[in-house]
Amino acid sequence: MFEISDDARELILSRLDAAMEGRPELRRGTARIGLRLNLLRGSAHLSLAFPRSNDRVISFMGRPLLIVDPGDFSSLERTRLTVKQGPNGDTLSMEPCSPEQAV
């Protein structure tokens, strides 16, 4: 199971709002936009994207939050997205779920 901690969800929501700032055309459209989790060679980044029909979409309050390619979703099994504090601010971090977290 792939999990997103509450603090990671809040960070993703704030980054989504920041990415859409000054782009009213994205807010008015019928398709809902979210942040795509791009996994590449052991690293990850987020990008503003519209979900494709075969994507896995994690929603929050009816709003797309995180979009994951189906091929990447299986590699996230037993992973938890959390927030780490660093010298340049908060960053998202992927950690293995412990057995008690997966319950």
C-alpha positions in Angstrom: 0.0 0.0 0.0 1.2 3.5 -0.9 0.6 6.1 1.9 0.8 9.9 2.1 1.4 11.4 5.5 -0.8 14.3 6.6 2.2 16.7 6.5 3.1 15.5 3.0 -0.5 16.0 1.8 -0.4 19.5 3.1 2.9 20.2 1.4 1.6 18.8 -1.9 -1.5 20.9 -1.7 0.5 24.1 -1.0 2.8 23.3 -4.0 -0.2 22.6 -6.2 -1.8 25.9 -5.2 1.6 27.7 -5.8 1.9 26.1 -9.3 -1.6 27.3 -10.3 -1.0 30.8 -9.0 -1.6 33.3 -11.7 -3.0 30.7 -14.1 -6.8 31.2 -13.9 -7.3 29.2 -17.2 -6.3 26.0 -15.3 -8.8 26.7 -12.5 -11.7 27.3 -14.9 -11.3 24.1 -17.0 -13.4 21.0 -16.5 -10.4 18.7 -16.3 -8.9 18.7 -12.9 -5.1 19.3 -12.7 -2.8 17.8 -10.1 0.9 17.2 -9.5 2.5 14.2 -11.2 5.1 12.2 -9.3 7.9 11.6 -11.7 10.2 8.8 -10.7 13.6 8.6 -12.5 16.7 6.7 -11.5 16.2 6.7 -7.8 15.0 10.3 -7.6 11.6 11.9 -7.8 10.1 15.3 -8.6 6.6 16.8 -9.0 5.3 18.5 -12.1 1.9 20.1 -12.9 -0.1 17.8 -15.1 -3.6 16.6 -16.2 -4.3 13.0 -15.3 -4.3 10.6 -18.3 -7.0 7.9 -18.5 -4.7 5.1 -17.2 -3.0 7.1 -14.4 -3.5 6.3 -10.7 -4.9 9.5 -9.2 -4.8 10.1 -5.4 -7.5 12.7 -4.6 -8.2 14.8 -1.6 -11.6 16.3 -1.0 -12.6 15.4 -4.6 -9.6 17.2 -6.0 -6.7 15.4 -7.8 -3.7 15.7 -5.6 -1.0 13.3 -6.8 -0.9 11.6 -10.2 1.2 8.5 -10.7 2.0 6.6 -13.9 0.6 3.0 -13.5 4.1 1.6 -14.2 5.5 3.6 -11.3 2.7 2.9 -8.9 3.8 -0.7 -8.3 7.3 0.4 -7.3 5.7 2.5 -4.6 4.2 -0.5 -2.8 4.9 -0.4 0.9 6.2 3.2 0.6 5.2 6.3 2.6 5.5 9.8 1.4 6.6 12.1 4.3 8.2 15.5 4.8 11.8 16.1 5.8 13.0 19.4 7.0 16.3 20.6 5.5 18.4 23.7 5.2 16.4 24.8 2.1 13.0 24.2 3.6 10.6 21.2 3.7 11.0 18.5 1.0 9.1 15.3 0.3 10.7 12.0 1.2 9.8 8.4 0.4 10.3 5.9 3.1 9.5 2.3 3.5 6.4 1.6 5.5 6.9 -0.2 8.7 4.5 -3.1 9.4 2.7 -1.1 12.1 2.2 1.9 9.6 0.6 -0.4 7.0 -2.2 -1.5 9.4 
